[in-house]
Every structure is written in C-alpha cells, then in structure tokens.
Amino acid sequence: MSKIIYNKLIRDRIPEIIRAAGKQCETVLMTDEEYIQALRSKLVEEAREAQQAAPGDLVTELADLQEVIAALMAVYGISPEQVSTVQSSRRVERGGFEQRLKLLWSG
C-alpha cells in the first residue's frame, strides 16, 4: 500500500468513507489553535477551487466554501445575522458588484 500524505483539515465522515472503500487512513485531533489555522487555510483552498471550477461544478465548490465559512463563524461566535448586517452596511457604504466595474488606475 502506498501512502499519500495530506496533513490537512478534512470533513468528519472522510475517514469512514476511506475505510468503506477498503483503504486505511490515520487522523489526529487538532488543538483549537491548529483547528482555527486549518479552517483559515481551508477557506483559501476552497476559494481557489471555486475560482477554477467549471460552471457545472461551481455550486458544489460554493457549498464547500460556505461550509468552511459556517465552521469559522461557529469558532468565533459570529452569527449569520451579524454577517448579514455588516454585509448590508458595506454594500451601502461601498456598493456591491452589480455594475461589473474594473478599476484600471487611480491617481
């Protein structure tokens, strides 16, 4: 058996899925600090996957991204209402992205 080294945060059922496929794996429980850092890294990983996703796969990648965001919000005690309030405020202050503007330069 050849081992593939991952050293990254995985979803809770992944070990079960690996074992059901007749393979082996090893996991460890992260400390709170390791977990928070792993979530932040996973956020970037999932954002890159969403960036590169084919149109038909985008919804899955966005769902994965939202799962990581939900976990980060839980860790930091941030409610969906807090995020929604700040999002609305920033939209009023700075606008959204509806106009599809690209900044070419500023002086």
Secondary structure, DSSP 4 states (H G I P E B T S, - for coil): -------S---TTHHHHHHHTT------PPPHHHHHHHHHHHHHHHHHHHHH--GGGHHHHHHHHHHHHHHHHHHHT--HHHHHHHHHHHHHHH--STT--------
